[in-house]
Amino acid sequence: MTEQLIENFFGGGTQAVDVSNYRCGFVAIVGRPNVGKSTLLNHLLGQKLSITSRKPQTTRHKILGIVTQDKVQAIYVDTPGMHKREPRAINRYMNKAAQSALKDVDLVLFVVDAMKWTPDDDLVLEKLEHTDTPVLLVLNKVDTIDDKAVLLPYLEELNKKRHFSEVIPLSALRGHNLPQLHEVVSRYLPFAPPLYGEDQITDRSQRFLAAEVIREKIMRQLGDEIPYDLTVQIESFKLDGRMYRIDATILVERDGQKAIVIGEGGQKLKTIGQAARVDMEKMFDSKVMLTVWVKVKGGWSDDERALKSLGYGDI
């Protein structure tokens, strides 16, 4: 199966999904930070849901992405990247959120970077030792490998670490082998009626998605200057006729971080707000009036009570 999928990846082959009875179930997407879990979910959905950036630990919450095709409804659970260091409460929260996704799911997708194994991958593998759920090894970013001959020896080494139910090489960003992944996932889901409507793609609210979009734009606009200890709180979210009026506050830890986010003459904050508004209008299919402020709230990222008040209590 693995050899055939590698041939399909480099040769462009496809396989059709043929399921006679309805299948529905939960699929956890786990892995270390920055291996492409959120990109994989977005491409499986065929639209953007989880925010992405080049920065590790962009994803902080579990997010359900619902893919309904033919007679299959796969409910994917995107998770924060598991990491060894937990210097603050928010890091502990992210690890707990990722680990909790392994409970009560029908299948686990363990996403790893092509030809690149790190200690954080070992951490994820260690967490998977405690689950009896089938685990598929998803080898992402295969498009970065020029010679497919190096893949099979590498996969043999990975299979020595754990017996995986199947191994799927793909490129989430390029969309290569995603139909094959969906077919394989479908076979592992139980026979059950759908849990969500055909047009529903997530269980998260528009309010939550708006906050995530703003946080993504901050991370993308500020690059290496980005203060990781910031979050976004939606103060007001109202539909006024055909327009959404959204007021948001960016919370940072220190005054210096506030200055970075605002930028000279307020230009950075203006650019962040404009980019976020464009994405929201596409996501909500409506006009958006967005107002964004920046506020200092010292110590929030290492305060359990503050994290819960800011929406980080949902494990």
Secondary structure, DSSP 8 states (H G I E B T S, - for coil): -HHHHHHHHHHT-------SS-EEEEEEEE-STTSSHHHHHHHHHTS--S---SSTT---S-EEEEEEETTEEEEEEE-----S---SHHHHHHHHHHHHTTTT-SEEEEEEETTB--HHHHHHHHHHTT--S-EEEEEE-GGG-S-GGGHHHHHHHHHHH---SEEEE-BTTTTBTHHHHHHHHHHHS-B---SS-TT---SS-HHHHHHHHHHHHHHHHHGGG--SS-EEEEEEEEEETTEEEEEEEEEESSHHHHHHHH-GGGHHHHHHHHHHHHHHHHHHTSEEEEEEEEEE-TTGGG-HHHHHHTT----
